[in-house]
Amino acid sequence: MLCVHSLVCGDVEGRLSSLFSRVQAIQRKTGQFDLLLCVGEFFGVTPEAEAEWQQYKTGAKKAPIQTYILGAASQETVKNFPNSDGSELAENITYLGRRGVFTGASGLQLAYVSGQEALQEPAPAHCFTSKDLSALVTSLTSSSKFRGVDILLTSQWPRGVWQYGNNPEVNTKSCGSSSIASLAHKLKPRYHFAALEGAHYERLPFRNHVVLQENAQHVSRFIALATVNNPAKKKYLYAFNIVPMKNMDPTELVKQPPDVTESPYRRSAKDKTETQKPPFSTTEEEVKYHPSQPTGPCWFCLASPQVEKHLVVSIGTHCYLAVAKGPLTPRHVLILPIGHYQSVVELSSDVVEEMEKYKSALTDFYKSKGERCVLFERNYRSQHLQLQVVPVPLNRCTTDDIKEAFMVQAQEQNMELMEIPQHTDLKQIAPPGTPYFYVELDSGEKLYYRIQKNFPLQFGREVLASEAVLNIPTRADWKECKQSREEEDDGCKQLRDAFQPYDFAWDD
């Protein structure tokens, strides 16, 4: 299978000799590369940079590799490009053009957009418009065989690419273009390269399909590169080998690496219907959910007169911790949002963040008692989110035993529990309003079942109470485990005191 040996470079800014010396040094070590792709600003504006370019332009010097560059990213460098169409600027140095698709002899398909997003009409020569992007998308996606492109080159970053992934060392409030994010979402590049921010950033790979709802597709990787010869020695050259998509075995193409995440560009259906945006813009932040109002009395809204405050163990800013009513074990607790939210997928980011802090604190607390924790949620016939957290002694069974117990008992009741891939956000699988049952194990493994009808309300407790796990089958139904008010008071006080060293809310 023909593999294309490729090099990609960030902003050159006229330092051609430095770049090409580095490329030659790499080629002496590793062998010849097929092409060099340059994103960001290729030309410099200093007299030295212009003198250096003249040497290549006149043929006094020659690029040691076939080099493809993007157009101007600022008004000052526009003069180096004769027109908006691609052309050879010097031997082995080719300007790709304003926007388009380049297909190599190997079948490698490369989409590109030069410059920065236009903020006014008419667009300056170093800017692209929504028409440019629409034309590019239409030229590719009009084919029924379109699956994505091998490489996408842009100078600007896609806005929000860091969502669900690792954070870059840039100002995320101002970095990137929403239109480029929308373009990347539509074109599904296997590799997307950008520059202009003076930073090196390799985002975790992300998937292009919705888990459990769509057929598996290839993953995308976003890589931003720094400026040539930057004083901080940040990476500005990236080498990789790629087999063109059209020549790959489909099963090989869609393989998912272990660190794959959700797509940072995907928006929920709710957000799409509520927000009318121009065709080439995406949300700049994740969807904001706000607490709704309960339809009747709610036993779990902390401000509600119905809430049993004597069961409360800890109160944070957005969540609180309470002993479960009729607990499976004395340390069985619930993590609950203070405001009225029906399920985990409806939580705003600040509530999710605090919920994760409680999970982490409980994990450490249980560990000190020789226990591992199992979390489950049933978003079905319940109006306020209750995240159940049940400790299981380490010497009772392994995490695999617990996982198997859930799988087996689900199967016995004709329910198919699906395993959610690591780094996947539950919101991507279960849009708000979807009834579901969800389990999180201490290994980070997550199980999910989309509830159809007649779901056994005590299923989570039944599995954990079963012989395979806690072996307390008589405690499967909470109504059979009711305690007196005095017992509840006493149990909560003991748990509150024991949990206090781990309680971040106490420190606050």
C-alpha positions in Angstrom: 0.0 0.0 0.0 1.5 3.3 -1.1 2.4 5.4 2.0 3.0 9.2 1.6 5.9 10.5 3.7 4.9 14.0 4.7 6.2 17.0 6.6 4.1 19.9 7.8 5.5 23.2 9.0 4.0 26.1 11.0 4.5 29.9 10.2 7.8 30.2 8.2 7.7 34.0 8.2 10.4 34.2 5.6 13.0 32.0 7.4 13.3 29.8 4.3 17.0 28.8 4.7 16.5 27.8 8.4 13.5 25.7 7.4 15.1 24.0 4.5 18.4 23.3 6.4 16.3 21.6 9.1 14.4 19.6 6.5 17.6 18.4 4.9 19.0 17.4 8.3 15.8 15.3 8.9 16.0 13.7 5.4 19.7 12.8 5.9 18.6 10.9 9.1 15.3 9.4 8.0 15.3 9.3 4.2 13.5 11.4 1.6 10.0 12.8 2.3 7.4 13.2 -0.5 6.2 16.7 0.3 6.3 19.6 2.7 3.1 21.4 3.6 3.3 24.9 5.1 0.4 26.5 7.1 0.2 30.0 8.5 2.3 32.9 7.2 4.9 31.7 4.8 6.5 35.1 3.9 8.2 37.6 6.1 8.1 41.3 6.0 11.6 42.3 7.0 14.2 43.4 4.3 16.2 40.3 5.2 13.2 38.0 4.6 12.5 39.6 1.3 16.2 39.4 0.2 16.2 35.7 1.1 13.0 35.1 -0.9 14.6 36.7 -4.0 17.3 34.0 -4.0 14.7 31.3 -4.3 12.6 33.2 -6.7 15.5 33.8 -9.1 16.7 30.2 -8.8 19.9 31.0 -6.9 18.6 28.7 -4.2 16.2 25.8 -4.5 13.9 24.1 -2.0 15.1 20.6 -1.3 11.6 19.1 -1.3 8.3 19.7 -3.1 6.8 22.4 -0.9 3.1 23.5 -0.9 2.1 26.7 0.8 -1.0 28.6 1.8 -1.8 32.2 0.8 -1.3 35.4 2.8 -2.6 35.6 6.3 -2.0 39.4 6.6 -2.2 42.4 4.3 1.6 42.9 4.3 2.3 39.6 2.6 -0.4 39.8 -0.1 2.1 41.2 -2.6 4.0 37.9 -2.8 1.0 36.2 -4.4 0.3 37.1 -8.0 -3.4 36.1 -7.8 -5.8 34.0 -5.8 -5.3 31.0 -8.0 -2.6 28.5 -7.2 0.7 28.8 -9.1 4.4 27.9 -8.8 6.2 30.8 -7.1 9.7 29.3 -7.4 11.2 25.9 -8.2 9.7 23.3 -5.8 7.5 26.0 -4.0 3.9 26.0 -5.0 1.1 28.2 -3.8 -2.0 26.1 -3.5 -4.6 28.9 -3.9 -7.3 30.7 -2.0 -9.2 27.5 -1.3 -9.7 24.2 -3.0 -8.8 20.5 -3.2 -5.4 19.1 -4.2 -5.2 15.4 -5.1 -1.8 13.8 -5.4 -0.7 11.0 -7.7 -1.0 8.7 -4.8 -4.7 9.5 -4.3 -4.0 11.6 -1.2 -6.8 14.2 -1.0 -5.9 17.5 0.6 -8.4 20.4 1.2 -7.1 23.9 2.0 -8.2 27.4 2.9 -5.8 30.3 2.9 -5.8 33.3 5.1 -8.1 34.5 7.9 -11.8 34.8 8.3 -13.2 38.1 6.8 -14.8 40.3 9.3 -16.1 42.8 6.7 -17.3 43.0 3.1 -15.8 43.2 0.6 -13.2 40.8 2.0 -9.5 41.9 2.0 -7.2 39.8 -0.2 -5.8 37.9 2.8 -9.2 36.7 4.0 -11.7 34.0 3.1 -15.5 34.3 3.2 -18.4 32.0 4.0 -18.9 31.7 0.2 -15.3 30.3 -0.1 -16.1 27.7 2.5 -19.5 26.8 1.1 -18.0 26.3 -2.3 -15.3 24.0 -0.9 -17.7 21.9 1.1 -20.2 21.5 -1.8 -17.4 20.5 -4.2 -16.5 17.6 -1.9 -19.7 16.5 -0.1 -22.0 16.5 -3.2 -20.6 13.0 -4.0 -22.5 10.1 -2.3 -19.1 8.4 -1.8 -17.7 11.3 0.4 -16.3 10.0 3.7 -13.9 12.8 4.5 -10.6 14.1 3.4 -7.1 12.9 4.2 -5.7 16.3 5.2 -7.1 19.8 5.8 -4.8 22.8 5.8 -5.9 26.1 7.3 -4.0 29.0 8.8 -6.5 29.7 11.5 -7.4 27.3 14.3 -10.9 25.9 14.5 -12.6 27.6 17.5 -13.3 25.2 20.4 -11.2 22.3 19.1 -10.0 21.8 22.7 -13.5 20.9 24.0 -13.6 17.3 25.4 -9.8 17.2 24.9 -6.5 18.4 26.3 -6.1 22.2 26.7 -3.7 24.2 24.5 -1.4 27.0 25.7 -3.3 29.7 24.0 -6.0 32.2 25.0 -9.1 30.1 24.3 -11.4 33.1 24.6 -10.0 34.7 21.4 -8.4 31.9 19.5 -9.7 30.4 16.3 -12.5 30.7 13.9 -16.0 29.2 14.3 -16.3 29.0 10.5 -13.1 26.8 10.3 -14.6 24.6 13.1 -17.8 24.2 11.0 -15.7 23.4 7.9 -13.6 20.8 9.8 -16.8 19.2 11.1 -18.2 18.9 7.6 -15.0 17.7 5.9 -13.9 15.2 8.6 -10.2 15.4 7.9 -8.0 12.6 9.2 -5.4 15.3 9.9 -6.1 19.0 10.3 -3.1 21.4 10.5 -3.1 25.1 11.4 -0.7 27.8 12.8 -0.8 31.6 13.4 -1.0 31.2 17.3 2.8 30.6 17.8 1.9 27.5 19.8 2.4 23.7 19.3 -0.7 21.7 20.2 -1.6 18.1 19.4 -5.2 17.4 20.4 -6.3 14.0 21.4 -7.8 12.2 18.4 -11.6 12.6 18.2 -14.3 10.5 16.5 -16.6 11.6 13.6 -19.6 9.5 14.5 -22.1 9.2 17.4 -21.3 6.1 19.5 -24.1 3.5 19.4 -26.1 5.6 16.9 -24.0 5.7 13.8 -21.6 3.4 12.0 -18.0 3.8 13.0 -16.0 6.3 11.0 -12.3 7.3 10.9 -10.9 9.6 13.7 -9.7 13.1 13.2 -6.5 14.6 14.6 -5.8 18.4 15.0 -2.2 19.6 15.1 -1.1 23.2 15.4 2.5 24.1 14.8 4.7 27.0 16.1 6.8 29.5 14.1 10.1 28.4 12.5 13.1 29.0 14.8 10.9 30.3 17.6 13.1 31.2 20.7 11.0 28.9 23.0 12.0 26.0 20.8 8.3 24.9 20.4 7.7 22.3 17.8 7.2 23.7 14.3 7.8 20.6 12.1 5.6 17.5 12.1 6.5 14.3 10.3 4.0 11.6 9.6 3.2 8.8 7.1 -0.3 8.5 5.7 -1.9 5.9 3.4 -4.6 7.7 1.3 -8.1 7.0 2.5 -9.2 5.7 -0.9 -6.5 2.9 -0.7 -7.3 1.8 2.8 -9.1 -1.2 4.0 -12.4 0.2 5.6 -12.0 -1.8 8.8 -8.4 -0.5 9.2 -9.5 3.1 8.5 -12.2 3.2 11.2 -10.0 1.7 14.0 -10.4 3.8 17.1 -7.3 4.6 19.2 -7.7 4.1 23.0 -7.4 7.8 23.8 -10.2 8.9 21.3 -12.6 11.5 22.5 -16.0 13.0 21.4 -15.9 15.5 18.5 -15.4 19.0 19.8 -17.6 20.3 17.0 -20.8 18.3 17.6 -23.7 20.2 18.9 -26.8 18.6 20.5 -30.1 18.5 18.7 -31.6 20.8 21.3 -29.0 23.4 20.7 -29.5 23.3 16.9 -33.2 23.8 17.1 -33.0 26.6 19.7 -30.1 28.5 18.1 -30.3 29.8 14.5 -26.8 30.5 13.4 -25.2 31.5 10.1 -24.3 28.4 8.0 -20.6 28.6 8.8 -20.6 29.2 12.5 -20.7 26.8 15.5 -21.3 27.4 19.1 -18.5 29.0 21.0 -19.3 27.3 24.2 -21.0 24.1 25.2 -24.7 24.1 25.4 -25.9 25.9 28.6 -28.6 24.1 30.6 -30.4 25.9 33.4 -32.4 24.3 36.2 -36.0 23.7 35.2 -38.9 24.0 37.5 -40.3 20.8 39.0 -43.8 20.0 37.9 -44.9 19.2 41.5 -43.4 18.8 44.9 -39.7 17.6 44.6 -38.1 15.5 47.4 -34.6 16.4 46.2 -34.5 20.1 45.5 -32.5 21.4 48.5 -34.8 24.5 48.7 -37.9 22.3 48.8 -39.9 21.9 52.0 -40.2 18.2 51.2 -36.4 17.5 51.3 -35.3 15.4 54.2 -32.5 17.7 55.4 -31.5 15.4 58.3 -30.0 13.0 55.6 -27.7 15.7 54.1 -24.0 14.9 54.6 -22.3 17.8 52.7 -23.4 20.9 50.8 -21.3 22.4 48.0 -22.0 25.4 45.7 -24.0 23.4 43.1 -24.4 19.9 44.5 -25.0 18.2 47.8 -24.4 14.8 49.3 -27.1 12.8 51.1 -27.4 9.4 52.7 -29.7 7.2 50.5 -33.1 6.4 51.9 -33.1 2.8 52.9 -29.4 2.4 52.1 -27.9 -0.8 50.7 -24.9 -0.2 53.1 -24.3 2.4 55.8 -22.1 4.4 53.3 -24.5 4.3 50.4 -25.0 8.0 49.3 -26.5 10.1 46.6 -24.9 13.0 44.8 -27.6 15.5 43.9 -27.7 18.9 42.2 -29.0 21.7 44.4 -31.1 23.1 41.6 -33.8 21.1 39.7 -32.1 19.0 37.0 -33.7 15.8 35.7 -30.5 14.0 34.6 -26.7 14.1 34.2 -27.0 15.1 30.5 -28.9 18.3 31.4 -26.3 19.6 33.9 -24.5 22.8 33.2 -20.6 22.6 33.2 -20.2 24.1 36.7 -22.6 21.5 38.2 -20.7 18.7 36.4 -17.4 20.0 37.6 -18.6 19.9 41.3 -20.2 16.5 40.8 -16.8 15.2 39.6 -15.2 16.7 42.8 -17.7 14.8 44.9 -17.0 11.6 43.0 -13.3 12.0 43.5 -13.6 12.8 47.2 -15.9 9.7 47.7 -13.5 7.5 45.8 -10.7 8.5 48.2 -13.0 8.1 51.2 -14.1 4.6 50.2 -10.5 3.6 49.4 -9.5 4.4 53.0 -12.2 2.0 54.1 -11.0 -0.8 51.7 -13.9 -0.2 49.3 -14.4 0.6 45.6 -17.3 2.7 44.5 -20.0 2.0 41.9 -22.2 4.8 40.6 -25.5 4.5 38.8 -28.2 6.7 37.5 -31.8 5.9 36.3 -33.3 8.6 34.2 -36.7 7.1 34.1 -39.8 7.8 36.2 -37.8 10.2 38.3 -38.0 14.0 38.2 -34.7 15.0 40.0 -31.3 13.6 39.2 -30.0 11.1 41.9 -26.6 9.8 41.2 -26.4 6.7 43.5 -22.9 5.9 44.9 -22.5 2.5 46.5 -19.3 1.2 48.1 -18.3 -2.4 47.6 -15.6 -4.0 49.8 -12.5 -4.8 47.7 -12.4 -8.3 49.2 -16.0 -9.1 48.1 -15.4 -9.0 44.3 -13.4 -7.4 41.5 -14.5 -4.6 39.2 -14.9 -7.2 36.4 -17.2 -9.3 38.6 -19.4 -6.2 39.2 -19.4 -5.4 35.4 -20.4 -9.0 34.6 -23.2 -9.0 37.2 -24.7 -5.9 35.5 -24.3 -7.5 32.0 -25.7 -10.9 33.0 -28.7 -9.6 34.9 -29.5 -7.1 32.1 -29.4 -10.0 29.6 -31.7 -12.1 31.7 -34.2 -9.3 31.5 -33.7 -8.9 27.7 -31.9 -5.6 28.0 -28.6 -4.9 26.2 -26.2 -2.9 28.3 -23.7 -1.2 26.0 -20.2 -0.3 27.0 -19.4 3.4 26.3 -15.9 4.0 25.0 -13.5 5.9 27.2 -13.5 9.7 26.9 -17.0 9.7 25.6 -19.4 12.2 26.9 -22.8 10.8 28.0 -24.5 13.9 26.5 -23.4 12.7 23.0 -25.3 9.4 23.4 -28.3 10.5 25.4 -29.8 13.9 24.3 -31.8 15.6 27.1 -35.2 13.8 27.5 -33.8 10.3 26.6 -34.7 7.8 29.3 -31.6 5.7 30.2 -29.8 3.7 32.9 -26.1 4.4 33.4 -23.4 2.8 35.4 -19.8 4.0 36.1 -17.3 1.6 37.6 -14.1 2.5 39.5 -12.0 1.4 36.5 -13.5 4.3 34.5 -15.6 1.8 32.4 -19.2 3.0 31.7 -22.3 1.0 30.9 -25.4 2.4 29.2 -28.9 1.2 28.4 -31.5 3.3 26.5 -34.7 2.5 28.4 -37.6 1.4 26.1 -40.4 0.5 28.5 -41.2 -1.4 31.7 -37.7 -0.9 33.1 -37.3 -2.5 36.6 -37.0 0.5 38.9 -34.8 -1.2 41.4 -32.4 -2.7 38.8 -29.3 -1.0 40.0 -29.9 -2.0 43.6 -30.9 -5.6 42.6 -27.5 -6.1 40.8 -25.5 -4.7 43.7 -27.5 -6.6 46.3 -27.1 -9.9 44.4 -25.0 -12.8 45.5 -22.3 -12.0 43.0 -21.7 -8.5 44.5 -22.8 -7.6 48.1 -24.8 -10.7 48.7 -27.6 -8.9 50.6 -30.6 -9.8 48.3 -33.2 -8.8 50.9 -32.0 -5.2 50.7 -32.7 -4.8 46.9 -35.8 -2.7 47.5 -35.2 0.5 49.5 -38.7 0.3 51.0 -37.7 -3.0 52.7 -34.7 -1.2 54.3 -36.5 1.8 55.9 -35.0 3.1 59.1 -36.5 5.1 61.9 -35.8 8.8 62.1 -33.4 8.2 65.0 -31.5 5.6 63.0 -31.3 7.9 60.0 -30.0 10.8 62.2 -27.4 8.6 63.8 -26.2 7.0 60.5 -25.9 10.4 58.8 -24.0 12.0 61.7 -21.5 9.0 61.7 -21.0 9.3 57.9 -20.7 13.1 58.0 -17.9 12.9 60.7 -16.1 10.1 58.8 -16.3 11.9 55.4 -15.3 15.3 56.8 -11.5 15.0 56.1 -12.3 14.3 52.4 -15.1 17.0 52.1 -13.8 19.9 49.9 -17.1 21.8 50.8 -16.0 21.8 54.4 -12.8 23.5 53.5 -14.7 26.2 51.5 
